[in-house]
Amino acid sequence: MNQELMALYKERGVNPASGCVPMLLTMPFCSRSTRCCTTAIELRGAPWFGWIHDLSAHDPYLRRCRS
């Protein structure tokens, strides 16, 4: 089945790894914007909208690994 799938990719000119490239390009921007929101002094205690009251507060649903 994998050989048939690779033959189909070659026939149609599709690169199976091309779906990862946009994600790899945007990951540094997403991580830096997240870090900026958690460390910016101007955002401490600033209200936003909906259920998000403080952009600098830690996410209660995020589990961090303790090593």
PDBQT receptor file of N, H, CA, C and O in Angstrom, charges set to zero:
ATOM      1  N   MET A   1       0.823  -1.180   0.000  1.00  0.00    +0.000 N 
ATOM      2  CA  MET A   1       0.000   0.000   0.000  1.00  0.00    +0.000 C 
ATOM      3  C   MET A   1       0.881   1.263   0.000  1.00  0.00    +0.000 C 
ATOM      4  O   MET A   1       0.568   2.240  -0.681  1.00  0.00    +0.000 OA
ATOM      5  N   ASN A   2       1.966   1.238   0.755  1.00  0.00    +0.000 N 
ATOM      6  H   ASN A   2       2.221   0.445   1.308  1.00  0.00    +0.000 HD
ATOM      7  CA  ASN A   2       2.852   2.395   0.784  1.00  0.00    +0.000 C 
ATOM      8  C   ASN A   2       3.530   2.624  -0.562  1.00  0.00    +0.000 C 
ATOM      9  O   ASN A   2       3.743   3.766  -0.972  1.00  0.00    +0.000 OA
ATOM     10  N   GLN A   3       3.866   1.538  -1.244  1.00  0.00    +0.000 N 
ATOM     11  H   GLN A   3       3.693   0.611  -0.912  1.00  0.00    +0.000 HD
ATOM     12  CA  GLN A   3       4.482   1.684  -2.564  1.00  0.00    +0.000 C 
ATOM     13  C   GLN A   3       3.495   2.307  -3.545  1.00  0.00    +0.000 C 
ATOM     14  O   GLN A   3       3.875   3.138  -4.371  1.00  0.00    +0.000 OA
ATOM     15  N   GLU A   4       2.239   1.910  -3.455  1.00  0.00    +0.000 N 
ATOM     16  H   GLU A   4       1.930   1.235  -2.784  1.00  0.00    +0.000 HD
ATOM     17  CA  GLU A   4       1.226   2.498  -4.327  1.00  0.00    +0.000 C 
ATOM     18  C   GLU A   4       1.009   3.967  -3.995  1.00  0.00    +0.000 C 
ATOM     19  O   GLU A   4       0.808   4.788  -4.889  1.00  0.00    +0.000 OA
ATOM     20  N   LEU A   5       1.048   4.290  -2.725  1.00  0.00    +0.000 N 
ATOM     21  H   LEU A   5       1.211   3.623  -1.999  1.00  0.00    +0.000 HD
ATOM     22  CA  LEU A   5       0.893   5.682  -2.314  1.00  0.00    +0.000 C 
ATOM     23  C   LEU A   5       2.058   6.528  -2.822  1.00  0.00    +0.000 C 
ATOM     24  O   LEU A   5       1.842   7.639  -3.306  1.00  0.00    +0.000 OA
ATOM     25  N   MET A   6       3.281   6.027  -2.722  1.00  0.00    +0.000 N 
ATOM     26  H   MET A   6       3.456   5.125  -2.329  1.00  0.00    +0.000 HD
ATOM     27  CA  MET A   6       4.440   6.766  -3.230  1.00  0.00    +0.000 C 
ATOM     28  C   MET A   6       4.381   6.898  -4.754  1.00  0.00    +0.000 C 
ATOM     29  O   MET A   6       4.782   7.927  -5.296  1.00  0.00    +0.000 OA
ATOM     30  N   ALA A   7       3.888   5.875  -5.448  1.00  0.00    +0.000 N 
ATOM     31  H   ALA A   7       3.561   5.039  -5.007  1.00  0.00    +0.000 HD
ATOM     32  CA  ALA A   7       3.718   5.971  -6.896  1.00  0.00    +0.000 C 
ATOM     33  C   ALA A   7       2.691   7.046  -7.242  1.00  0.00    +0.000 C 
ATOM     34  O   ALA A   7       2.865   7.781  -8.214  1.00  0.00    +0.000 OA
ATOM     35  N   LEU A   8       1.637   7.139  -6.462  1.00  0.00    +0.000 N 
ATOM     36  H   LEU A   8       1.496   6.541  -5.672  1.00  0.00    +0.000 HD
ATOM     37  CA  LEU A   8       0.631   8.173  -6.684  1.00  0.00    +0.000 C 
ATOM     38  C   LEU A   8       1.222   9.558  -6.446  1.00  0.00    +0.000 C 
ATOM     39  O   LEU A   8       0.950  10.489  -7.204  1.00  0.00    +0.000 OA
ATOM     40  N   TYR A   9       2.037   9.696  -5.386  1.00  0.00    +0.000 N 
ATOM     41  H   TYR A   9       2.258   8.939  -4.771  1.00  0.00    +0.000 HD
ATOM     42  CA  TYR A   9       2.705  10.970  -5.123  1.00  0.00    +0.000 C 
ATOM     43  C   TYR A   9       3.586  11.372  -6.291  1.00  0.00    +0.000 C 
ATOM     44  O   TYR A   9       3.582  12.534  -6.698  1.00  0.00    +0.000 OA
ATOM     45  N   LYS A  10       4.344  10.426  -6.838  1.00  0.00    +0.000 N 
ATOM     46  H   LYS A  10       4.348   9.482  -6.508  1.00  0.00    +0.000 HD
ATOM     47  CA  LYS A  10       5.231  10.732  -7.971  1.00  0.00    +0.000 C 
ATOM     48  C   LYS A  10       4.424  11.075  -9.211  1.00  0.00    +0.000 C 
ATOM     49  O   LYS A  10       4.794  11.970  -9.971  1.00  0.00    +0.000 OA
ATOM     50  N   GLU A  11       3.335  10.372  -9.413  1.00  0.00    +0.000 N 
ATOM     51  H   GLU A  11       3.034   9.645  -8.795  1.00  0.00    +0.000 HD
ATOM     52  CA  GLU A  11       2.492  10.613 -10.584  1.00  0.00    +0.000 C 
ATOM     53  C   GLU A  11       1.861  12.005 -10.539  1.00  0.00    +0.000 C 
ATOM     54  O   GLU A  11       1.786  12.688 -11.561  1.00  0.00    +0.000 OA
ATOM     55  N   ARG A  12       1.414  12.416  -9.374  1.00  0.00    +0.000 N 
ATOM     56  H   ARG A  12       1.475  11.861  -8.544  1.00  0.00    +0.000 HD
ATOM     57  CA  ARG A  12       0.751  13.711  -9.222  1.00  0.00    +0.000 C 
ATOM     58  C   ARG A  12       1.717  14.851  -8.903  1.00  0.00    +0.000 C 
ATOM     59  O   ARG A  12       1.315  16.014  -8.905  1.00  0.00    +0.000 OA
ATOM     60  N   GLY A  13       2.990  14.532  -8.629  1.00  0.00    +0.000 N 
ATOM     61  H   GLY A  13       3.316  13.586  -8.628  1.00  0.00    +0.000 HD
ATOM     62  CA  GLY A  13       3.975  15.564  -8.320  1.00  0.00    +0.000 C 
ATOM     63  C   GLY A  13       3.807  16.163  -6.934  1.00  0.00    +0.000 C 
ATOM     64  O   GLY A  13       4.001  17.363  -6.744  1.00  0.00    +0.000 OA
ATOM     65  N   VAL A  14       3.451  15.340  -5.977  1.00  0.00    +0.000 N 
ATOM     66  H   VAL A  14       3.294  14.364  -6.131  1.00  0.00    +0.000 HD
ATOM     67  CA  VAL A  14       3.219  15.802  -4.614  1.00  0.00    +0.000 C 
ATOM     68  C   VAL A  14       4.393  15.385  -3.734  1.00  0.00    +0.000 C 
ATOM     69  O   VAL A  14       4.853  14.245  -3.791  1.00  0.00    +0.000 OA
ATOM     70  N   ASN A  15       4.867  16.323  -2.924  1.00  0.00    +0.000 N 
ATOM     71  H   ASN A  15       4.493  17.250  -2.878  1.00  0.00    +0.000 HD
ATOM     72  CA  ASN A  15       5.912  16.019  -1.962  1.00  0.00    +0.000 C 
ATOM     73  C   ASN A  15       5.249  15.782  -0.605  1.00  0.00    +0.000 C 
ATOM     74  O   ASN A  15       4.614  16.696  -0.077  1.00  0.00    +0.000 OA
ATOM     75  N   PRO A  16       5.374  14.584  -0.023  1.00  0.00    +0.000 N 
ATOM     76  CA  PRO A  16       4.691  14.316   1.240  1.00  0.00    +0.000 C 
ATOM     77  C   PRO A  16       5.190  15.164   2.408  1.00  0.00    +0.000 C 
ATOM     78  O   PRO A  16       4.458  15.344   3.382  1.00  0.00    +0.000 OA
ATOM     79  N   ALA A  17       6.400  15.682   2.340  1.00  0.00    +0.000 N 
ATOM     80  H   ALA A  17       6.994  15.536   1.549  1.00  0.00    +0.000 HD
ATOM     81  CA  ALA A  17       6.940  16.497   3.432  1.00  0.00    +0.000 C 
ATOM     82  C   ALA A  17       6.589  17.973   3.285  1.00  0.00    +0.000 C 
ATOM     83  O   ALA A  17       6.921  18.763   4.169  1.00  0.00    +0.000 OA
ATOM     84  N   SER A  18       5.936  18.367   2.210  1.00  0.00    +0.000 N 
ATOM     85  H   SER A  18       5.667  17.726   1.492  1.00  0.00    +0.000 HD
ATOM     86  CA  SER A  18       5.659  19.788   1.985  1.00  0.00    +0.000 C 
ATOM     87  C   SER A  18       4.624  20.346   2.954  1.00  0.00    +0.000 C 
ATOM     88  O   SER A  18       4.532  21.565   3.098  1.00  0.00    +0.000 OA
ATOM     89  N   GLY A  19       3.858  19.517   3.610  1.00  0.00    +0.000 N 
ATOM     90  H   GLY A  19       3.933  18.527   3.493  1.00  0.00    +0.000 HD
ATOM     91  CA  GLY A  19       2.881  19.996   4.575  1.00  0.00    +0.000 C 
ATOM     92  C   GLY A  19       3.514  20.504   5.859  1.00  0.00    +0.000 C 
ATOM     93  O   GLY A  19       2.880  21.247   6.608  1.00  0.00    +0.000 OA
ATOM     94  N   CYS A  20       4.768  20.110   6.127  1.00  0.00    +0.000 N 
ATOM     95  H   CYS A  20       5.283  19.506   5.519  1.00  0.00    +0.000 HD
ATOM     96  CA  CYS A  20       5.444  20.527   7.366  1.00  0.00    +0.000 C 
ATOM     97  C   CYS A  20       6.127  21.879   7.231  1.00  0.00    +0.000 C 
ATOM     98  O   CYS A  20       6.388  22.535   8.240  1.00  0.00    +0.000 OA
ATOM     99  N   VAL A  21       6.420  22.309   6.019  1.00  0.00    +0.000 N 
ATOM    100  H   VAL A  21       6.208  21.777   5.199  1.00  0.00    +0.000 HD
ATOM    101  CA  VAL A  21       7.193  23.541   5.820  1.00  0.00    +0.000 C 
ATOM    102  C   VAL A  21       6.482  24.776   6.369  1.00  0.00    +0.000 C 
ATOM    103  O   VAL A  21       7.132  25.559   7.062  1.00  0.00    +0.000 OA
ATOM    104  N   PRO A  22       5.196  25.006   6.110  1.00  0.00    +0.000 N 
ATOM    105  CA  PRO A  22       4.552  26.197   6.683  1.00  0.00    +0.000 C 
ATOM    106  C   PRO A  22       4.562  26.192   8.209  1.00  0.00    +0.000 C 
ATOM    107  O   PRO A  22       4.719  27.238   8.840  1.00  0.00    +0.000 OA
ATOM    108  N   MET A  23       4.393  25.019   8.789  1.00  0.00    +0.000 N 
ATOM    109  H   MET A  23       4.264  24.170   8.277  1.00  0.00    +0.000 HD
ATOM    110  CA  MET A  23       4.408  24.927  10.244  1.00  0.00    +0.000 C 
ATOM    111  C   MET A  23       5.799  25.257  10.786  1.00  0.00    +0.000 C 
ATOM    112  O   MET A  23       5.915  25.950  11.797  1.00  0.00    +0.000 OA
ATOM    113  N   LEU A  24       6.839  24.779  10.141  1.00  0.00    +0.000 N 
ATOM    114  H   LEU A  24       6.746  24.216   9.320  1.00  0.00    +0.000 HD
ATOM    115  CA  LEU A  24       8.201  25.061  10.601  1.00  0.00    +0.000 C 
ATOM    116  C   LEU A  24       8.550  26.536  10.464  1.00  0.00    +0.000 C 
ATOM    117  O   LEU A  24       9.329  27.065  11.257  1.00  0.00    +0.000 OA
ATOM    118  N   LEU A  25       7.988  27.197   9.476  1.00  0.00    +0.000 N 
ATOM    119  H   LEU A  25       7.355  26.768   8.831  1.00  0.00    +0.000 HD
ATOM    120  CA  LEU A  25       8.261  28.621   9.293  1.00  0.00    +0.000 C 
ATOM    121  C   LEU A  25       7.556  29.489  10.331  1.00  0.00    +0.000 C 
ATOM    122  O   LEU A  25       8.073  30.542  10.705  1.00  0.00    +0.000 OA
ATOM    123  N   THR A  26       6.395  29.068  10.798  1.00  0.00    +0.000 N 
ATOM    124  H   THR A  26       5.976  28.213  10.495  1.00  0.00    +0.000 HD
ATOM    125  CA  THR A  26       5.642  29.895  11.739  1.00  0.00    +0.000 C 
ATOM    126  C   THR A  26       5.923  29.575  13.202  1.00  0.00    +0.000 C 
ATOM    127  O   THR A  26       5.574  30.373  14.072  1.00  0.00    +0.000 OA
ATOM    128  N   MET A  27       6.536  28.443  13.499  1.00  0.00    +0.000 N 
ATOM    129  H   MET A  27       6.819  27.795  12.792  1.00  0.00    +0.000 HD
ATOM    130  CA  MET A  27       6.788  28.070  14.893  1.00  0.00    +0.000 C 
ATOM    131  C   MET A  27       7.625  29.081  15.663  1.00  0.00    +0.000 C 
ATOM    132  O   MET A  27       7.282  29.367  16.811  1.00  0.00    +0.000 OA
ATOM    133  N   PRO A  28       8.705  29.647  15.110  1.00  0.00    +0.000 N 
ATOM    134  CA  PRO A  28       9.466  30.635  15.881  1.00  0.00    +0.000 C 
ATOM    135  C   PRO A  28       8.645  31.879  16.233  1.00  0.00    +0.000 C 
ATOM    136  O   PRO A  28       8.799  32.431  17.322  1.00  0.00    +0.000 OA
ATOM    137  N   PHE A  29       7.785  32.318  15.332  1.00  0.00    +0.000 N 
ATOM    138  H   PHE A  29       7.660  31.869  14.447  1.00  0.00    +0.000 HD
ATOM    139  CA  PHE A  29       6.959  33.487  15.607  1.00  0.00    +0.000 C 
ATOM    140  C   PHE A  29       5.930  33.199  16.690  1.00  0.00    +0.000 C 
ATOM    141  O   PHE A  29       5.671  34.045  17.545  1.00  0.00    +0.000 OA
ATOM    142  N   CYS A  30       5.348  32.015  16.656  1.00  0.00    +0.000 N 
ATOM    143  H   CYS A  30       5.558  31.328  15.961  1.00  0.00    +0.000 HD
ATOM    144  CA  CYS A  30       4.365  31.655  17.682  1.00  0.00    +0.000 C 
ATOM    145  C   CYS A  30       5.016  31.546  19.048  1.00  0.00    +0.000 C 
ATOM    146  O   CYS A  30       4.454  32.014  20.038  1.00  0.00    +0.000 OA
ATOM    147  N   SER A  31       6.186  30.939  19.119  1.00  0.00    +0.000 N 
ATOM    148  H   SER A  31       6.643  30.558  18.314  1.00  0.00    +0.000 HD
ATOM    149  CA  SER A  31       6.835  30.797  20.415  1.00  0.00    +0.000 C 
ATOM    150  C   SER A  31       7.296  32.142  20.960  1.00  0.00    +0.000 C 
ATOM    151  O   SER A  31       7.209  32.376  22.166  1.00  0.00    +0.000 OA
ATOM    152  N   ARG A  32       7.782  33.024  20.102  1.00  0.00    +0.000 N 
ATOM    153  H   ARG A  32       7.853  32.834  19.123  1.00  0.00    +0.000 HD
ATOM    154  CA  ARG A  32       8.226  34.340  20.572  1.00  0.00    +0.000 C 
ATOM    155  C   ARG A  32       7.048  35.204  21.007  1.00  0.00    +0.000 C 
ATOM    156  O   ARG A  32       7.160  35.953  21.978  1.00  0.00    +0.000 OA
ATOM    157  N   SER A  33       5.921  35.113  20.305  1.00  0.00    +0.000 N 
ATOM    158  H   SER A  33       5.829  34.506  19.516  1.00  0.00    +0.000 HD
ATOM    159  CA  SER A  33       4.764  35.916  20.719  1.00  0.00    +0.000 C 
ATOM    160  C   SER A  33       4.206  35.411  22.043  1.00  0.00    +0.000 C 
ATOM    161  O   SER A  33       3.740  36.207  22.858  1.00  0.00    +0.000 OA
ATOM    162  N   THR A  34       4.246  34.112  22.267  1.00  0.00    +0.000 N 
ATOM    163  H   THR A  34       4.625  33.466  21.605  1.00  0.00    +0.000 HD
ATOM    164  CA  THR A  34       3.820  33.566  23.545  1.00  0.00    +0.000 C 
ATOM    165  C   THR A  34       4.740  34.034  24.660  1.00  0.00    +0.000 C 
ATOM    166  O   THR A  34       4.279  34.423  25.733  1.00  0.00    +0.000 OA
ATOM    167  N   ARG A  35       6.037  33.996  24.404  1.00  0.00    +0.000 N 
ATOM    168  H   ARG A  35       6.411  33.680  23.532  1.00  0.00    +0.000 HD
ATOM    169  CA  ARG A  35       6.994  34.449  25.417  1.00  0.00    +0.000 C 
ATOM    170  C   ARG A  35       6.820  35.940  25.688  1.00  0.00    +0.000 C 
ATOM    171  O   ARG A  35       6.951  36.381  26.830  1.00  0.00    +0.000 OA
ATOM    172  N   CYS A  36       6.528  36.711  24.659  1.00  0.00    +0.000 N 
ATOM    173  H   CYS A  36       6.421  36.353  23.732  1.00  0.00    +0.000 HD
ATOM    174  CA  CYS A  36       6.325  38.149  24.822  1.00  0.00    +0.000 C 
ATOM    175  C   CYS A  36       5.106  38.433  25.695  1.00  0.00    +0.000 C 
ATOM    176  O   CYS A  36       5.142  39.328  26.540  1.00  0.00    +0.000 OA
ATOM    177  N   CYS A  37       4.046  37.688  25.499  1.00  0.00    +0.000 N 
ATOM    178  H   CYS A  37       4.017  36.961  24.813  1.00  0.00    +0.000 HD
ATOM    179  CA  CYS A  37       2.827  37.907  26.281  1.00  0.00    +0.000 C 
ATOM    180  C   CYS A  37       3.028  37.556  27.751  1.00  0.00    +0.000 C 
ATOM    181  O   CYS A  37       2.398  38.159  28.620  1.00  0.00    +0.000 OA
ATOM    182  N   THR A  38       3.896  36.591  28.039  1.00  0.00    +0.000 N 
ATOM    183  H   THR A  38       4.408  36.102  27.333  1.00  0.00    +0.000 HD
ATOM    184  CA  THR A  38       4.079  36.195  29.430  1.00  0.00    +0.000 C 
ATOM    185  C   THR A  38       5.092  37.064  30.158  1.00  0.00    +0.000 C 
ATOM    186  O   THR A  38       5.119  37.061  31.388  1.00  0.00    +0.000 OA
ATOM    187  N   THR A  39       5.927  37.808  29.437  1.00  0.00    +0.000 N 
ATOM    188  H   THR A  39       5.906  37.810  28.437  1.00  0.00    +0.000 HD
ATOM    189  CA  THR A  39       6.966  38.595  30.103  1.00  0.00    +0.000 C 
ATOM    190  C   THR A  39       6.781  40.104  29.970  1.00  0.00    +0.000 C 
ATOM    191  O   THR A  39       7.501  40.856  30.627  1.00  0.00    +0.000 OA
ATOM    192  N   ALA A  40       5.859  40.570  29.161  1.00  0.00    +0.000 N 
ATOM    193  H   ALA A  40       5.273  39.960  28.627  1.00  0.00    +0.000 HD
ATOM    194  CA  ALA A  40       5.693  42.012  28.953  1.00  0.00    +0.000 C 
ATOM    195  C   ALA A  40       5.064  42.654  30.189  1.00  0.00    +0.000 C 
ATOM    196  O   ALA A  40       4.010  42.225  30.658  1.00  0.00    +0.000 OA
ATOM    197  N   ILE A  41       5.714  43.670  30.698  1.00  0.00    +0.000 N 
ATOM    198  H   ILE A  41       6.571  44.019  30.316  1.00  0.00    +0.000 HD
ATOM    199  CA  ILE A  41       5.236  44.368  31.892  1.00  0.00    +0.000 C 
ATOM    200  C   ILE A  41       3.922  45.095  31.592  1.00  0.00    +0.000 C 
ATOM    201  O   ILE A  41       3.051  45.175  32.458  1.00  0.00    +0.000 OA
ATOM    202  N   GLU A  42       3.773  45.624  30.378  1.00  0.00    +0.000 N 
ATOM    203  H   GLU A  42       4.481  45.559  29.674  1.00  0.00    +0.000 HD
ATOM    204  CA  GLU A  42       2.572  46.379  30.034  1.00  0.00    +0.000 C 
ATOM    205  C   GLU A  42       1.325  45.506  30.026  1.00  0.00    +0.000 C 
ATOM    206  O   GLU A  42       0.217  46.015  30.194  1.00  0.00    +0.000 OA
ATOM    207  N   LEU A  43       1.487  44.193  29.833  1.00  0.00    +0.000 N 
ATOM    208  H   LEU A  43       2.387  43.779  29.696  1.00  0.00    +0.000 HD
ATOM    209  CA  LEU A  43       0.337  43.300  29.735  1.00  0.00    +0.000 C 
ATOM    210  C   LEU A  43      -0.063  42.696  31.078  1.00  0.00    +0.000 C 
ATOM    211  O   LEU A  43      -1.079  42.004  31.154  1.00  0.00    +0.000 OA
ATOM    212  N   ARG A  44       0.696  42.936  32.121  1.00  0.00    +0.000 N 
ATOM    213  H   ARG A  44       1.520  43.498  32.059  1.00  0.00    +0.000 HD
ATOM    214  CA  ARG A  44       0.373  42.350  33.426  1.00  0.00    +0.000 C 
ATOM    215  C   ARG A  44      -0.930  42.937  33.955  1.00  0.00    +0.000 C 
ATOM    216  O   ARG A  44      -1.027  44.138  34.207  1.00  0.00    +0.000 OA
ATOM    217  N   GLY A  45      -1.917  42.083  34.116  1.00  0.00    +0.000 N 
ATOM    218  H   GLY A  45      -1.838  41.107  33.911  1.00  0.00    +0.000 HD
ATOM    219  CA  GLY A  45      -3.210  42.498  34.642  1.00  0.00    +0.000 C 
ATOM    220  C   GLY A  45      -4.098  43.200  33.640  1.00  0.00    +0.000 C 
ATOM    221  O   GLY A  45      -5.183  43.657  33.999  1.00  0.00    +0.000 OA
ATOM    222  N   ALA A  46      -3.664  43.300  32.380  1.00  0.00    +0.000 N 
ATOM    223  H   ALA A  46      -2.783  42.928  32.089  1.00  0.00    +0.000 HD
ATOM    224  CA  ALA A  46      -4.481  43.982  31.372  1.00  0.00    +0.000 C 
ATOM    225  C   ALA A  46      -5.649  43.095  30.965  1.00  0.00    +0.000 C 
ATOM    226  O   ALA A  46      -5.444  41.930  30.622  1.00  0.00    +0.000 OA
ATOM    227  N   PRO A  47      -6.877  43.624  30.997  1.00  0.00    +0.000 N 
ATOM    228  CA  PRO A  47      -8.024  42.805  30.588  1.00  0.00    +0.000 C 
ATOM    229  C   PRO A  47      -8.032  42.602  29.081  1.00  0.00    +0.000 C 
ATOM    230  O   PRO A  47      -7.546  43.442  28.324  1.00  0.00    +0.000 OA
ATOM    231  N   TRP A  48      -8.584  41.490  28.666  1.00  0.00    +0.000 N 
ATOM    232  H   TRP A  48      -8.979  40.808  29.281  1.00  0.00    +0.000 HD
ATOM    233  CA  TRP A  48      -8.692  41.201  27.242  1.00  0.00    +0.000 C 
ATOM    234  C   TRP A  48     -10.158  40.985  26.930  1.00  0.00    +0.000 C 
ATOM    235  O   TRP A  48     -10.939  41.913  27.141  1.00  0.00    +0.000 OA
ATOM    236  N   PHE A  49     -10.581  39.857  26.455  1.00  0.00    +0.000 N 
ATOM    237  H   PHE A  49      -9.946  39.104  26.284  1.00  0.00    +0.000 HD
ATOM    238  CA  PHE A  49     -12.012  39.632  26.221  1.00  0.00    +0.000 C 
ATOM    239  C   PHE A  49     -12.385  38.210  26.616  1.00  0.00    +0.000 C 
ATOM    240  O   PHE A  49     -11.531  37.335  26.760  1.00  0.00    +0.000 OA
ATOM    241  N   GLY A  50     -13.679  38.011  26.786  1.00  0.00    +0.000 N 
ATOM    242  H   GLY A  50     -14.372  38.723  26.670  1.00  0.00    +0.000 HD
ATOM    243  CA  GLY A  50     -14.174  36.674  27.109  1.00  0.00    +0.000 C 
ATOM    244  C   GLY A  50     -13.675  36.175  28.446  1.00  0.00    +0.000 C 
ATOM    245  O   GLY A  50     -13.690  36.906  29.437  1.00  0.00    +0.000 OA
ATOM    246  N   TRP A  51     -13.234  34.934  28.475  1.00  0.00    +0.000 N 
ATOM    247  H   TRP A  51     -13.222  34.341  27.671  1.00  0.00    +0.000 HD
ATOM    248  CA  TRP A  51     -12.782  34.308  29.711  1.00  0.00    +0.000 C 
ATOM    249  C   TRP A  51     -11.324  34.630  30.024  1.00  0.00    +0.000 C 
ATOM    250  O   TRP A  51     -10.833  34.256  31.089  1.00  0.00    +0.000 OA
ATOM    251  N   ILE A  52     -10.614  35.323  29.115  1.00  0.00    +0.000 N 
ATOM    252  H   ILE A  52     -11.013  35.627  28.250  1.00  0.00    +0.000 HD
ATOM    253  CA  ILE A  52      -9.213  35.659  29.322  1.00  0.00    +0.000 C 
ATOM    254  C   ILE A  52      -9.144  37.042  29.957  1.00  0.00    +0.000 C 
ATOM    255  O   ILE A  52      -9.407  38.052  29.305  1.00  0.00    +0.000 OA
ATOM    256  N   HIS A  53      -8.789  37.074  31.229  1.00  0.00    +0.000 N 
ATOM    257  H   HIS A  53      -8.576  36.253  31.759  1.00  0.00    +0.000 HD
ATOM    258  CA  HIS A  53      -8.763  38.336  31.964  1.00  0.00    +0.000 C 
ATOM    259  C   HIS A  53      -7.360  38.915  32.099  1.00  0.00    +0.000 C 
ATOM    260  O   HIS A  53      -7.207  40.111  32.346  1.00  0.00    +0.000 OA
ATOM    261  N   ASP A  54      -6.348  38.089  31.941  1.00  0.00    +0.000 N 
ATOM    262  H   ASP A  54      -6.473  37.117  31.741  1.00  0.00    +0.000 HD
ATOM    263  CA  ASP A  54      -4.982  38.542  32.125  1.00  0.00    +0.000 C 
ATOM    264  C   ASP A  54      -4.085  37.782  31.150  1.00  0.00    +0.000 C 
ATOM    265  O   ASP A  54      -3.911  36.570  31.283  1.00  0.00    +0.000 OA
ATOM    266  N   LEU A  55      -3.512  38.489  30.167  1.00  0.00    +0.000 N 
ATOM    267  H   LEU A  55      -3.653  39.473  30.059  1.00  0.00    +0.000 HD
ATOM    268  CA  LEU A  55      -2.673  37.830  29.170  1.00  0.00    +0.000 C 
ATOM    269  C   LEU A  55      -1.358  37.330  29.743  1.00  0.00    +0.000 C 
ATOM    270  O   LEU A  55      -0.731  36.447  29.157  1.00  0.00    +0.000 OA
ATOM    271  N   SER A  56      -0.932  37.865  30.858  1.00  0.00    +0.000 N 
ATOM    272  H   SER A  56      -1.441  38.583  31.334  1.00  0.00    +0.000 HD
ATOM    273  CA  SER A  56       0.347  37.449  31.428  1.00  0.00    +0.000 C 
ATOM    274  C   SER A  56       0.205  36.301  32.417  1.00  0.00    +0.000 C 
ATOM    275  O   SER A  56       1.212  35.767  32.882  1.00  0.00    +0.000 OA
ATOM    276  N   ALA A  57      -1.022  35.906  32.749  1.00  0.00    +0.000 N 
ATOM    277  H   ALA A  57      -1.840  36.339  32.371  1.00  0.00    +0.000 HD
ATOM    278  CA  ALA A  57      -1.230  34.818  33.706  1.00  0.00    +0.000 C 
ATOM    279  C   ALA A  57      -0.857  33.482  33.073  1.00  0.00    +0.000 C 
ATOM    280  O   ALA A  57      -0.999  33.287  31.865  1.00  0.00    +0.000 OA
ATOM    281  N   HIS A  58      -0.383  32.577  33.904  1.00  0.00    +0.000 N 
ATOM    282  H   HIS A  58      -0.268  32.735  34.885  1.00  0.00    +0.000 HD
ATOM    283  CA  HIS A  58      -0.038  31.249  33.423  1.00  0.00    +0.000 C 
ATOM    284  C   HIS A  58      -1.300  30.478  33.060  1.00  0.00    +0.000 C 
ATOM    285  O   HIS A  58      -2.351  30.648  33.678  1.00  0.00    +0.000 OA
ATOM    286  N   ASP A  59      -1.176  29.639  32.061  1.00  0.00    +0.000 N 
ATOM    287  H   ASP A  59      -0.322  29.501  31.559  1.00  0.00    +0.000 HD
ATOM    288  CA  ASP A  59      -2.302  28.837  31.617  1.00  0.00    +0.000 C 
ATOM    289  C   ASP A  59      -2.555  27.716  32.622  1.00  0.00    +0.000 C 
ATOM    290  O   ASP A  59      -1.664  26.899  32.852  1.00  0.00    +0.000 OA
ATOM    291  N   PRO A  60      -3.735  27.651  33.226  1.00  0.00    +0.000 N 
ATOM    292  CA  PRO A  60      -3.975  26.604  34.220  1.00  0.00    +0.000 C 
ATOM    293  C   PRO A  60      -4.108  25.219  33.593  1.00  0.00    +0.000 C 
ATOM    294  O   PRO A  60      -4.004  24.218  34.301  1.00  0.00    +0.000 OA
ATOM    295  N   TYR A  61      -4.332  25.141  32.293  1.00  0.00    +0.000 N 
ATOM    296  H   TYR A  61      -4.417  25.955  31.718  1.00  0.00    +0.000 HD
ATOM    297  CA  TYR A  61      -4.510  23.861  31.625  1.00  0.00    +0.000 C 
ATOM    298  C   TYR A  61      -3.222  23.323  31.027  1.00  0.00    +0.000 C 
ATOM    299  O   TYR A  61      -3.189  22.193  30.540  1.00  0.00    +0.000 OA
ATOM    300  N   LEU A  62      -2.159  24.120  31.058  1.00  0.00    +0.000 N 
ATOM    301  H   LEU A  62      -2.185  25.038  31.453  1.00  0.00    +0.000 HD
ATOM    302  CA  LEU A  62      -0.885  23.693  30.489  1.00  0.00    +0.000 C 
ATOM    303  C   LEU A  62      -0.105  22.911  31.531  1.00  0.00    +0.000 C 
ATOM    304  O   LEU A  62       0.147  23.403  32.631  1.00  0.00    +0.000 OA
ATOM    305  N   ARG A  63       0.272  21.698  31.180  1.00  0.00    +0.000 N 
ATOM    306  H   ARG A  63       0.067  21.299  30.287  1.00  0.00    +0.000 HD
ATOM    307  CA  ARG A  63       1.066  20.879  32.086  1.00  0.00    +0.000 C 
ATOM    308  C   ARG A  63       2.527  21.021  31.723  1.00  0.00    +0.000 C 
ATOM    309  O   ARG A  63       2.913  20.822  30.570  1.00  0.00    +0.000 OA
ATOM    310  N   ARG A  64       3.321  21.357  32.684  1.00  0.00    +0.000 N 
ATOM    311  H   ARG A  64       3.007  21.519  33.620  1.00  0.00    +0.000 HD
ATOM    312  CA  ARG A  64       4.753  21.486  32.454  1.00  0.00    +0.000 C 
ATOM    313  C   ARG A  64       5.456  20.280  33.048  1.00  0.00    +0.000 C 
ATOM    314  O   ARG A  64       5.098  19.798  34.123  1.00  0.00    +0.000 OA
ATOM    315  N   CYS A  65       6.448  19.809  32.340  1.00  0.00    +0.000 N 
ATOM    316  H   CYS A  65       6.738  20.201  31.467  1.00  0.00    +0.000 HD
ATOM    317  CA  CYS A  65       7.242  18.676  32.831  1.00  0.00    +0.000 C 
ATOM    318  C   CYS A  65       8.223  19.162  33.886  1.00  0.00    +0.000 C 
ATOM    319  O   CYS A  65       8.937  20.143  33.679  1.00  0.00    +0.000 OA
ATOM    320  N   ARG A  66       8.251  18.495  34.979  1.00  0.00    +0.000 N 
ATOM    321  H   ARG A  66       7.671  17.698  35.148  1.00  0.00    +0.000 HD
ATOM    322  CA  ARG A  66       9.221  18.845  36.018  1.00  0.00    +0.000 C 
ATOM    323  C   ARG A  66      10.349  17.841  35.962  1.00  0.00    +0.000 C 
ATOM    324  O   ARG A  66      10.138  16.632  36.053  1.00  0.00    +0.000 OA
ATOM    325  N   SER A  67      11.560  18.370  35.809  1.00  0.00    +0.000 N 
ATOM    326  H   SER A  67      11.731  19.353  35.735  1.00  0.00    +0.000 HD
ATOM    327  CA  SER A  67      12.699  17.453  35.751  1.00  0.00    +0.000 C 
ATOM    328  C   SER A  67      13.659  17.699  36.880  1.00  0.00    +0.000 C 
ATOM    329  O   SER A  67      14.677  17.014  36.985  1.00  0.00    +0.000 OA
TER     330      SER A  67
